[in-house]
């Protein structure tokens, strides 16, 4: 069986986890799930980096020992991942005894080979980076990362002969174009190697200056440089050199942000070469998440809490947004406005509407059973071919870390299926009594929806599971829903006729854009309401009051007693299907869930004011016990309540979501 090993960087525990950590780990989780979906033996590793100067400084500020401090922060990382739907197989800590032993074995191996030597060095040391910089690497005398002036330190240390392996590394990268991806970072590393600025790497710190680290096996007066220590986690977690998992999974691939490109693209490959170990397969490098084109930072107050955002907008929608919005390798901007827009457009209007309308029609026409398809027409064959093409493109692009493009290829199928519903008009086929044709159309839709749900398991595992369950598929939690995605691509179907499916679906309700108090850079501004009417000014307030109409004469309608009002069955429901009336331009046909176990059809003159897609997932208020009326050939079983002022008409809505069928009193 083919194996796949994916790692995140081990996160430095001098601060709490943020959106950048969440994105990297969600991407790694999605890649692990994708390869499990391909039937591969997969291992997903993450963890925490816990040594170095910055840990000591951060612990001192908290009045803690370094060990107490790292235990607390590492625990927060570990606890966060399951709450974001992340299912890592291993969690490594650089304070683990097994990791310490592996680092010392690795150091001894390279030392014995003659590639570690003792020498005196004077250099510009940045405490933020915990590394020395040469004159060539500084920018105007400042650290290129922190833009602060490093401290010049001269001391005796141990050095790794990295320069010995730089010509080899340059040739290897040139001959393996997908070793570092996307291409821009491969080009950046080659430029780095050709600049002549890279030298041998200082890999120790004297205990007179730092004791919080792994002791060198050949000199107890020194501890290992934090980066040399940290990178070895990728094989210490596998039990190198003799562990069964090392033989089973190495070499794997790494996933990192662009700010740690150099250690992973230069330090780590040369370390592996010096130790005589195989190189990793790919280094996958992503950009930054920005807030209003600015890198997120606590000092600017624009840091996004991934857990809170996932809770507010839905975890699966949040995961989808992160992979869909960022073109892997480039920077991307995060805002609640763009998140809501993506949820409403892609998930509510496209995918959610597809499931809602198709399942409700299956319930109406076939008693919620998957029908037996008959002979396919050319338009059906076109949909089957498009399904295979979309899945094939999705698989290829996702495997090459082009997540946004992969999801777009899948959404080409989602949008095409919605158009297929409109063009085939199942309601018209049913009206004509053409049940054989209707069965084929509905089967094509249901089978293709299953394919979409399967592909989305790596990105939205919980939502994928709900979609498959609505389609009558049993899915064990945590396990891939199918043994091999490639088999699904080449064979349409997979959904047995007679399978019982859900009668309704409300996967992704639309999110209304509402005003947020204390709006900041991450909040969606409220739409402005134009002032239509102004009260006339009067110098005689008593006369103004007297001129007001009496309550009994309001709008010229008679008073009604309380019993008459109570006779109205006023309820709240969620629109599941919205489309234009086939015979009336100004009327929309709505299918609304009022908690009755079936959808209720109501016709409403909303077409001039609302697009059908804007209503799906929206809660509305309606009168249910009106006498049914036939309007242009279709029956309406109720009336949606609206308010009209001048030329504008607005739906009446509840202030916050309530269960469908809630009574208005």
C-alpha positions as CSV (number, residue, x, y, z in Angstrom):
1,X,0.0,0.0,0.0
2,X,1.2,3.5,-0.9
3,X,2.0,5.7,2.2
4,X,1.7,9.4,2.8
5,X,3.3,11.3,5.6
6,X,2.4,15.0,6.1
7,X,3.8,17.4,8.8
8,X,3.1,20.9,10.0
9,X,5.9,22.9,11.4
10,X,6.1,22.3,15.2
11,X,4.7,25.5,16.6
12,X,6.8,27.7,18.8
13,X,5.1,28.0,22.2
14,X,6.0,31.5,23.2
15,X,2.4,32.6,22.4
16,X,-1.1,31.2,22.0
17,X,-2.3,29.6,18.7
18,X,-3.8,32.0,16.1
19,X,-5.3,31.9,12.6
20,X,-2.0,31.2,10.9
21,X,-1.5,28.1,13.1
22,X,-5.1,27.0,12.4
23,X,-4.8,27.5,8.7
24,X,-1.6,25.4,8.4
25,X,-3.0,22.6,10.5
26,X,-6.4,22.6,8.8
27,X,-4.6,22.3,5.4
28,X,-2.4,19.5,6.7
29,X,-5.5,17.8,8.1
30,X,-7.3,18.2,4.7
31,X,-4.3,16.7,2.8
32,X,-4.2,13.8,5.2
33,X,-7.9,13.1,4.8
34,X,-7.5,13.5,1.0
35,X,-4.8,10.8,0.8
36,X,-6.9,8.5,3.1
37,X,-9.7,9.0,0.6
38,X,-7.3,7.7,-2.1
39,X,-6.8,4.6,0.0
40,X,-3.3,5.4,1.1
41,X,-1.6,4.5,4.5
42,X,-1.5,8.1,5.9
43,X,0.2,9.6,8.9
44,X,-0.3,13.3,10.0
45,X,2.2,14.8,12.5
46,X,2.1,18.1,14.3
47,X,3.5,19.3,17.6
48,X,5.3,22.1,19.5
49,X,8.8,23.6,19.6
50,X,9.8,24.3,23.2
51,X,13.4,25.3,23.5
52,X,15.4,28.5,23.1
53,X,15.9,32.1,24.4
54,X,12.3,33.3,23.7
55,X,10.8,30.5,25.8
56,X,13.0,31.5,28.8
57,X,12.0,35.2,28.4
58,X,8.3,34.4,28.0
59,X,8.3,32.1,31.1
60,X,10.1,34.8,33.2
61,X,7.4,37.3,32.3
62,X,4.8,34.9,33.6
63,X,6.7,34.1,36.7
64,X,7.0,30.4,35.7
65,X,9.8,27.9,35.0
66,X,10.3,27.2,31.3
67,X,8.9,23.7,31.8
68,X,5.7,25.0,33.4
69,X,5.3,27.6,30.7
70,X,5.7,25.2,27.7
71,X,3.5,22.6,29.3
72,X,0.6,25.1,29.5
73,X,1.0,26.5,26.0
74,X,1.6,23.2,24.3
75,X,-1.5,21.9,26.0
76,X,-3.5,24.8,24.4
77,X,-2.3,23.8,20.9
78,X,-3.1,20.2,21.5
79,X,-6.6,20.9,22.9
80,X,-7.4,23.3,20.0
81,X,-7.0,20.9,17.1
82,X,-10.0,18.6,17.7
83,X,-12.2,21.6,18.2
84,X,-11.3,22.6,14.6
85,X,-12.1,19.2,13.2
86,X,-8.4,18.3,13.0
87,X,-7.5,14.6,13.5
88,X,-3.7,14.5,13.7
89,X,-2.2,11.0,14.3
90,X,0.8,12.2,16.3
91,X,1.8,15.2,18.5
92,X,5.5,15.6,19.1
93,X,7.1,17.9,21.7
94,X,10.8,18.8,21.6
95,X,10.8,18.3,25.4
96,X,9.9,14.6,24.9
97,X,12.7,12.3,26.1
98,X,12.4,10.3,22.9
99,X,13.0,13.4,20.8
100,X,15.9,14.5,22.9
101,X,17.6,11.1,22.4
102,X,17.0,11.2,18.6
103,X,18.5,14.7,18.4
104,X,21.6,13.6,20.3
105,X,22.0,10.5,18.0
106,X,21.6,12.7,14.9
107,X,24.2,15.2,16.2
108,X,26.7,12.4,17.1
109,X,26.3,10.9,13.6
110,X,27.0,14.2,11.8
111,X,29.8,15.0,14.3
112,X,31.4,11.5,13.7
113,X,31.3,12.2,10.0
114,X,33.4,15.3,10.4
115,X,30.6,17.8,9.5
116,X,30.4,19.5,12.9
117,X,33.5,21.5,14.2
118,X,34.4,23.8,17.0
119,X,35.3,27.4,16.3
120,X,35.0,31.0,17.3
121,X,32.6,33.3,15.6
122,X,31.5,36.9,15.9
123,X,28.1,37.7,14.4
124,X,25.0,39.7,14.6
125,X,22.6,37.8,16.9
126,X,18.8,38.5,16.7
127,X,17.1,37.2,19.9
128,X,13.7,37.3,18.1
129,X,15.0,34.9,15.4
130,X,17.4,33.1,17.8
131,X,20.1,33.0,15.1
132,X,23.2,34.8,13.8
133,X,23.1,36.9,10.7
134,X,25.9,37.8,8.4
135,X,26.5,41.3,7.1
136,X,25.1,40.3,3.7
137,X,21.8,39.0,5.3
138,X,21.1,42.2,7.2
139,X,18.9,44.9,5.6
140,X,20.3,48.4,6.4
141,X,21.9,46.9,9.5
142,X,18.6,45.4,10.7
143,X,17.2,41.9,11.1
144,X,15.1,41.3,7.9
145,X,12.3,39.7,9.9
146,X,12.0,41.9,13.0
147,X,13.6,45.1,11.6
148,X,15.6,45.5,14.8
149,X,19.3,45.9,15.3
150,X,20.9,42.6,16.3
151,X,23.4,42.4,19.0
152,X,27.0,41.6,18.0
153,X,28.1,38.5,19.9
154,X,31.5,36.9,19.7
155,X,31.8,33.4,21.3
156,X,33.1,29.9,20.7
157,X,30.5,27.5,19.4
158,X,30.0,24.4,17.3
159,X,29.2,24.7,13.6
160,X,27.6,22.5,10.9
161,X,29.5,22.5,7.6
162,X,26.4,23.5,5.7
163,X,28.4,25.3,3.0
164,X,29.9,21.9,2.0
165,X,26.4,20.8,0.8
166,X,25.1,24.0,-0.8
167,X,26.3,23.3,-4.4
168,X,24.7,19.9,-4.2
169,X,21.4,21.4,-2.9
170,X,21.3,24.0,-5.6
171,X,21.7,21.2,-8.3
172,X,19.1,19.0,-6.6
173,X,16.5,21.8,-6.5
174,X,17.2,22.7,-10.1
175,X,16.7,19.0,-11.2
176,X,13.6,18.5,-9.1
177,X,11.2,21.3,-10.0
178,X,8.4,20.2,-7.7
179,X,10.7,19.7,-4.6
180,X,9.6,23.2,-3.4
181,X,6.2,24.4,-4.4
182,X,4.7,26.7,-5.5
183,X,7.3,27.7,-8.0
184,X,7.9,31.2,-6.6
185,X,9.5,29.7,-3.4
186,X,11.7,27.4,-5.4
187,X,12.9,30.5,-7.3
188,X,13.5,32.3,-4.0
189,X,15.5,29.5,-2.6
190,X,17.7,29.2,-5.7
191,X,18.4,32.9,-5.6
192,X,19.3,32.5,-1.9
193,X,21.8,29.8,-2.8
194,X,23.3,31.7,-5.6
195,X,23.7,34.9,-3.6
196,X,26.8,33.7,-1.7
197,X,25.3,34.9,1.6
198,X,24.9,31.5,3.2
199,X,27.7,30.1,5.3
200,X,28.2,27.3,7.9
201,X,25.5,27.1,10.5
202,X,26.1,27.8,14.2
203,X,24.3,24.9,15.9
204,X,25.1,25.4,19.6
205,X,24.7,27.9,22.5
206,X,27.0,27.9,25.5
207,X,25.3,27.1,28.8
208,X,26.8,30.2,30.2
209,X,24.2,32.0,28.1
210,X,21.4,29.5,27.7
211,X,20.6,26.2,29.5
212,X,17.1,25.6,28.2
213,X,17.9,23.2,25.4
214,X,19.1,19.7,24.5
215,X,22.7,19.1,25.6
216,X,25.2,18.2,22.9
217,X,26.3,14.6,23.2
218,X,30.0,15.4,22.6
219,X,30.2,18.5,24.9
220,X,28.1,19.0,28.0
221,X,28.9,22.7,28.2
222,X,26.7,23.4,25.2
223,X,23.0,23.0,24.2
224,X,21.7,22.5,20.7
225,X,20.5,25.5,18.6
226,X,16.8,25.5,18.6
227,X,16.3,25.2,14.8
228,X,18.7,22.2,14.5
229,X,16.8,20.6,17.4
230,X,13.3,21.4,16.0
231,X,13.8,20.1,12.5
232,X,14.7,16.7,13.6
233,X,11.2,16.2,15.0
234,X,10.1,15.1,11.6
235,X,12.0,11.8,12.0
236,X,12.2,11.6,15.9
237,X,8.4,11.2,15.8
238,X,8.8,8.2,13.5
239,X,11.4,6.5,15.8
240,X,14.5,7.1,13.6
241,X,16.8,5.3,13.0
242,X,15.3,1.8,13.7
243,X,11.6,2.5,14.2
244,X,9.1,0.7,12.1
245,X,7.2,3.9,11.3
246,X,10.4,5.5,10.0
247,X,10.8,2.7,7.5
248,X,7.0,2.8,6.8
249,X,6.5,6.6,6.2
250,X,9.8,8.4,5.5
251,X,10.3,10.3,3.3
252,X,7.2,12.5,3.7
253,X,6.2,16.0,2.9
254,X,6.2,19.2,4.9
255,X,3.8,22.1,5.0
256,X,5.1,25.5,6.2
257,X,4.5,29.2,6.0
258,X,6.8,31.4,3.9
259,X,8.5,33.0,7.0
260,X,10.3,29.7,7.8
261,X,11.3,28.9,4.2
262,X,15.0,29.0,4.7
263,X,15.3,26.5,7.6
264,X,13.2,24.0,5.8
265,X,14.5,24.6,2.3
266,X,18.2,25.0,3.2
267,X,19.1,23.9,6.7
268,X,17.0,20.7,6.8
269,X,18.0,19.2,3.4
270,X,21.7,19.7,4.1
271,X,21.3,18.2,7.5
272,X,19.6,15.1,6.0
273,X,22.3,14.9,3.3
274,X,25.1,15.1,5.9
275,X,23.4,12.3,8.0
276,X,23.0,10.1,4.9
277,X,19.2,10.2,5.0
278,X,16.7,10.5,2.1
279,X,15.3,14.0,1.5
280,X,11.6,14.7,2.0
281,X,9.4,14.6,-1.1
282,X,7.9,18.1,-1.2
283,X,8.1,21.4,0.8
284,X,4.7,23.0,0.4
285,X,4.9,26.8,1.3
286,X,1.9,29.0,1.9
287,X,1.5,32.8,2.3
288,X,0.1,35.0,5.1
289,X,-3.4,35.7,6.2
290,X,-3.8,39.5,6.2
291,X,-6.4,41.8,7.8
292,X,-7.1,44.8,5.5
293,X,-3.8,44.1,3.7
294,X,-1.9,44.1,6.9
295,X,-0.2,41.1,8.6
296,X,-2.1,40.2,11.7
297,X,-0.5,41.1,15.1
298,X,-1.7,41.5,18.6
299,X,-0.3,45.1,18.8
300,X,-2.6,46.1,15.9
301,X,-5.6,44.3,17.4
302,X,-6.4,42.5,14.2
303,X,-5.7,38.9,15.2
304,X,-8.5,36.4,14.4
305,X,-9.4,33.8,17.0
306,X,-10.0,30.6,14.9
307,X,-12.0,28.8,17.5
308,X,-14.4,31.7,18.0
309,X,-14.8,32.3,14.3
310,X,-15.5,28.6,13.7
311,X,-18.2,28.7,16.5
312,X,-19.9,31.8,15.1
313,X,-20.0,30.8,11.4
314,X,-19.9,27.0,11.5
315,X,-16.7,25.0,11.6
316,X,-17.1,23.3,8.2
317,X,-17.9,26.7,6.6
318,X,-14.8,28.2,8.2
319,X,-12.6,25.4,6.9
320,X,-14.1,25.7,3.4
321,X,-13.5,29.4,3.4
322,X,-9.8,29.1,4.4
323,X,-9.0,26.6,1.6
324,X,-11.2,28.3,-1.0
325,X,-10.2,31.9,-0.3
326,X,-6.4,31.6,-0.2
327,X,-4.6,30.6,-3.4
328,X,-2.0,28.4,-1.9
329,X,1.4,30.2,-1.9
330,X,-0.1,33.8,-2.1
331,X,-1.2,36.0,0.8
332,X,-4.9,36.3,1.4
333,X,-7.1,38.8,3.3
334,X,-9.5,37.7,6.0
335,X,-12.6,39.6,6.8
336,X,-16.0,38.6,8.1
337,X,-17.6,40.2,5.1
338,X,-15.7,37.9,2.7
339,X,-16.4,34.9,4.9
340,X,-20.1,35.6,4.9
341,X,-20.1,36.3,1.2
342,X,-18.4,32.9,0.5
343,X,-20.8,31.1,2.8
344,X,-23.9,32.7,1.2
345,X,-22.8,32.3,-2.4
346,X,-21.0,28.9,-2.4
347,X,-22.5,27.0,0.4
348,X,-26.1,28.4,0.9
349,X,-27.0,29.4,-2.7
350,X,-25.1,26.8,-4.6
351,X,-24.6,23.6,-2.6
352,X,-27.2,24.0,0.1
353,X,-29.9,25.0,-2.4
354,X,-29.0,22.0,-4.6
355,X,-29.5,19.5,-1.7
356,X,-32.6,21.3,-0.5
357,X,-34.5,21.4,-3.8
358,X,-33.4,17.9,-5.0
359,X,-34.2,16.1,-1.8
360,X,-37.6,17.9,-1.4
361,X,-38.5,16.9,-5.0
362,X,-37.4,13.3,-4.4
363,X,-39.7,13.3,-1.4
364,X,-42.6,14.8,-3.4
365,X,-42.3,12.6,-6.5
366,X,-40.8,9.3,-5.2
367,X,-41.5,9.2,-1.5
368,X,-37.9,9.9,-0.6
369,X,-36.6,6.8,-2.4
370,X,-33.9,6.9,-5.0
371,X,-35.6,6.1,-8.3
372,X,-34.5,3.5,-10.8
373,X,-33.0,5.4,-13.8
374,X,-34.0,4.6,-17.3
375,X,-32.3,5.4,-20.6
376,X,-30.1,8.4,-20.6
377,X,-30.6,11.4,-22.9
378,X,-27.6,13.4,-24.3
379,X,-28.0,16.0,-21.6
380,X,-27.7,13.3,-19.0
381,X,-24.5,11.9,-20.6
382,X,-23.1,15.4,-20.6
383,X,-23.7,15.7,-16.8
384,X,-22.2,12.3,-16.2
385,X,-19.1,13.3,-18.2
386,X,-18.9,16.7,-16.4
387,X,-19.1,14.9,-13.0
388,X,-16.1,12.7,-13.9
389,X,-14.1,15.7,-15.3
390,X,-14.8,17.8,-12.2
391,X,-13.8,15.0,-9.8
392,X,-10.7,14.2,-11.8
393,X,-9.6,17.9,-11.8
394,X,-10.4,18.2,-8.1
395,X,-8.3,15.2,-7.3
396,X,-5.3,16.3,-9.4
397,X,-5.4,19.9,-8.2
398,X,-5.9,19.0,-4.5
399,X,-3.0,16.6,-4.5
400,X,-0.8,19.4,-6.0
401,X,-1.8,21.7,-3.1
402,X,-3.9,23.9,-5.4
403,X,-6.9,23.9,-3.1
404,X,-8.8,26.9,-4.3
405,X,-8.6,25.7,-7.9
406,X,-9.6,22.2,-6.8
407,X,-12.8,23.5,-5.1
408,X,-13.6,25.8,-8.0
409,X,-13.5,22.7,-10.3
410,X,-16.0,21.0,-8.0
411,X,-18.2,24.0,-7.9
412,X,-18.4,24.0,-11.7
413,X,-20.3,20.7,-11.1
414,X,-22.4,22.1,-8.3
415,X,-23.5,25.1,-10.4
416,X,-24.1,22.9,-13.5
417,X,-26.4,20.6,-11.5
418,X,-28.5,23.5,-10.4
419,X,-28.8,24.6,-14.0
420,X,-29.7,21.0,-14.9
421,X,-32.6,21.1,-12.5
422,X,-33.8,24.3,-14.1
423,X,-33.4,23.0,-17.7
424,X,-35.0,19.5,-17.0
425,X,-37.8,21.0,-14.9
426,X,-38.7,17.9,-12.8
427,X,-42.0,19.6,-11.8
428,X,-43.0,19.8,-15.4
429,X,-42.1,16.1,-16.0
430,X,-44.2,15.2,-13.1
431,X,-47.1,17.3,-14.2
432,X,-46.9,15.6,-17.6
433,X,-46.8,12.2,-16.0
434,X,-43.4,11.4,-17.6
435,X,-42.2,9.3,-14.6
436,X,-39.5,7.4,-16.5
437,X,-37.8,10.5,-17.6
438,X,-38.3,12.1,-14.2
439,X,-36.7,9.0,-12.5
440,X,-33.6,9.4,-14.7
441,X,-33.2,13.1,-14.1
442,X,-33.6,12.7,-10.3
443,X,-31.1,9.8,-10.2
444,X,-28.5,11.8,-12.1
445,X,-28.9,14.6,-9.6
446,X,-28.7,12.4,-6.5
447,X,-25.8,10.3,-7.7
448,X,-23.8,13.4,-8.6
449,X,-24.6,15.0,-5.2
450,X,-23.1,11.9,-3.6
451,X,-19.9,12.4,-5.6
452,X,-19.7,16.0,-4.4
453,X,-20.2,15.0,-0.8
454,X,-17.4,12.4,-1.1
455,X,-14.9,14.9,-2.5
456,X,-15.7,17.4,0.2
457,X,-14.8,15.0,3.1
458,X,-11.2,16.3,3.3
459,X,-12.3,19.9,3.6
460,X,-15.6,19.7,5.4
461,X,-15.7,16.3,7.2
462,X,-18.8,16.9,9.3
463,X,-20.8,18.5,6.6
464,X,-19.8,15.8,4.1
465,X,-21.0,13.1,6.6
466,X,-24.3,14.9,7.0
467,X,-24.7,15.1,3.2
468,X,-24.0,11.5,2.7
469,X,-26.4,10.5,5.5
470,X,-29.1,12.6,3.9
471,X,-28.4,10.5,0.7
472,X,-28.9,7.3,2.7
473,X,-25.2,6.4,3.0
474,X,-23.8,5.0,6.2
475,X,-20.5,6.7,7.2
476,X,-18.4,5.8,10.2
477,X,-17.2,8.9,12.0
478,X,-13.5,9.6,11.5
479,X,-13.1,7.1,8.7
480,X,-13.0,7.9,5.0
481,X,-16.5,7.4,3.4
482,X,-15.1,5.3,0.6
483,X,-12.1,3.0,0.0
484,X,-10.7,4.8,-3.0
485,X,-11.6,8.1,-4.7
486,X,-10.1,7.0,-8.0
487,X,-12.6,4.3,-8.4
488,X,-15.5,6.8,-7.9
489,X,-14.1,9.0,-10.6
490,X,-14.2,6.4,-13.3
491,X,-17.6,4.9,-12.4
492,X,-20.8,7.0,-12.2
493,X,-23.5,5.8,-9.8
494,X,-22.7,4.3,-6.4
495,X,-26.3,5.1,-5.2
496,X,-28.6,2.1,-5.2
497,X,-32.1,2.5,-6.4
498,X,-34.6,2.2,-3.6
499,X,-32.2,3.8,-1.0
500,X,-34.2,6.0,1.4
501,X,-33.0,9.6,1.4
502,X,-33.9,12.6,3.6
503,X,-37.1,14.5,2.8
504,X,-35.5,17.9,3.6
505,X,-32.1,19.5,3.9
506,X,-30.8,22.6,5.6
507,X,-27.1,22.3,5.4
508,X,-25.9,25.9,5.1
509,X,-28.5,28.6,6.1
510,X,-27.8,32.0,4.7
511,X,-26.3,34.5,7.0
512,X,-28.0,37.9,7.2
513,X,-25.6,40.8,7.2
514,X,-26.4,42.7,10.4
515,X,-25.0,45.6,12.2
516,X,-22.3,44.7,14.8
517,X,-21.9,47.0,17.7
518,X,-18.4,48.2,18.1
519,X,-17.5,47.6,14.5
520,X,-13.8,47.0,13.9
521,X,-11.7,46.0,10.9
522,X,-13.0,42.4,11.0
523,X,-16.7,43.2,11.4
524,X,-19.1,43.6,8.5
525,X,-20.6,47.1,8.3
526,X,-24.3,47.3,8.4
527,X,-26.1,48.4,5.3
528,X,-27.4,51.9,5.5
529,X,-31.1,52.4,5.6
530,X,-32.4,55.4,3.6
531,X,-34.8,57.7,5.4
532,X,-38.0,57.8,3.5
533,X,-40.3,59.9,5.6
534,X,-39.8,62.8,8.0
535,X,-42.2,64.1,10.6
536,X,-43.5,67.6,10.0
537,X,-42.2,70.1,12.5
538,X,-44.8,71.8,14.6
539,X,-44.7,74.5,17.3
540,X,-47.8,73.0,18.9
541,X,-47.1,69.5,20.1
542,X,-50.5,69.1,21.7
543,X,-52.2,69.8,18.4
544,X,-49.9,67.3,16.7
545,X,-51.0,64.6,19.1
546,X,-54.6,65.6,18.7
547,X,-54.3,65.3,15.0
548,X,-53.1,61.7,15.2
549,X,-55.7,59.2,14.1
550,X,-57.4,57.2,16.8
551,X,-56.2,53.5,17.1
552,X,-59.6,52.2,16.0
553,X,-59.4,54.0,12.7
554,X,-55.8,53.0,11.9
555,X,-55.5,52.4,8.2
556,X,-59.2,52.7,7.9
557,X,-59.8,49.1,9.1
558,X,-62.2,48.0,11.8
559,X,-61.2,46.8,15.2
560,X,-61.1,43.0,15.8
561,X,-61.3,41.2,19.1
562,X,-58.6,39.0,20.5
563,X,-60.4,35.8,19.5
564,X,-60.3,36.8,15.9
565,X,-56.6,37.5,16.1
566,X,-55.9,34.2,17.8
567,X,-57.7,32.4,15.0
568,X,-54.8,33.2,12.7
569,X,-52.1,30.5,12.5
570,X,-49.0,32.7,12.3
571,X,-45.7,30.8,12.2
572,X,-42.0,31.1,11.3
573,X,-40.5,28.8,8.7
574,X,-37.3,28.5,6.6
575,X,-37.4,28.8,2.9
576,X,-35.9,25.6,1.4
577,X,-36.7,26.2,-2.3
578,X,-37.3,29.4,-4.1
579,X,-37.8,29.8,-7.9
580,X,-39.8,31.9,-10.3
581,X,-43.4,31.0,-11.0
582,X,-43.4,29.4,-14.5
583,X,-46.4,31.4,-15.6
584,X,-46.1,34.7,-13.6
585,X,-43.0,37.0,-13.8
586,X,-43.8,38.8,-10.5
587,X,-44.4,35.7,-8.4
588,X,-42.0,33.4,-6.6
589,X,-42.8,29.8,-5.8
590,X,-41.5,29.0,-2.3
591,X,-41.2,25.7,-0.5
592,X,-41.0,26.5,3.2
593,X,-40.3,24.2,6.2
594,X,-42.7,25.0,9.1
595,X,-41.8,21.9,11.1
596,X,-44.7,19.9,9.6
597,X,-42.7,17.0,8.3
598,X,-43.1,18.2,4.7
599,X,-42.5,21.4,2.8
600,X,-45.4,23.8,2.3
601,X,-45.8,25.6,-1.1
602,X,-46.6,29.3,-0.9
603,X,-46.7,31.7,-3.8
604,X,-45.7,35.3,-3.1
605,X,-45.3,38.5,-5.2
606,X,-41.7,39.0,-4.2
607,X,-40.0,38.6,-7.6
608,X,-39.5,42.4,-8.1
609,X,-37.9,42.7,-4.7
610,X,-35.9,39.5,-4.0
611,X,-33.9,37.2,-6.2
612,X,-34.8,33.5,-5.5
613,X,-31.3,32.6,-4.4
614,X,-31.4,35.3,-1.7
615,X,-34.4,33.7,0.0
616,X,-33.1,30.1,0.4
617,X,-32.2,29.5,4.0
618,X,-34.0,32.6,5.2
619,X,-36.6,32.5,7.9
620,X,-39.9,34.1,7.1
621,X,-43.2,34.8,8.9
622,X,-46.4,33.5,7.3
623,X,-50.2,32.9,7.8
624,X,-50.8,29.2,7.4
625,X,-54.6,28.8,7.8
626,X,-55.7,30.8,4.8
627,X,-58.0,29.1,2.3
628,X,-55.7,27.6,-0.4
629,X,-55.7,29.6,-3.7
630,X,-54.7,28.7,-7.2
631,X,-52.5,31.3,-8.8
632,X,-51.7,30.9,-12.5
633,X,-52.0,27.1,-12.2
634,X,-50.2,26.5,-8.9
635,X,-51.7,26.2,-5.5
636,X,-50.6,28.5,-2.6
637,X,-51.1,27.2,0.9
638,X,-50.5,30.3,3.0
639,X,-49.3,33.8,2.8
640,X,-45.8,35.2,3.5
641,X,-46.0,38.4,5.6
642,X,-44.4,41.6,4.2
643,X,-44.2,45.3,5.0
644,X,-44.6,47.9,2.2
645,X,-43.6,51.5,2.4
646,X,-43.6,53.6,-0.8
647,X,-41.9,51.6,-3.5
648,X,-40.1,49.2,-1.2
649,X,-41.3,45.9,0.2
650,X,-39.6,43.9,2.9
651,X,-40.2,40.5,4.4
652,X,-41.1,40.4,8.0
653,X,-38.5,38.4,9.9
654,X,-37.6,37.3,13.5
655,X,-34.8,39.1,15.3
656,X,-32.9,35.8,15.8
657,X,-33.3,32.3,14.5
658,X,-36.0,30.2,16.1
659,X,-37.1,26.6,15.4
660,X,-39.2,26.1,12.3
661,X,-42.9,26.1,13.1
662,X,-42.5,28.5,16.1
663,X,-45.8,30.3,16.7
664,X,-46.1,34.1,16.4
665,X,-48.2,35.5,19.2
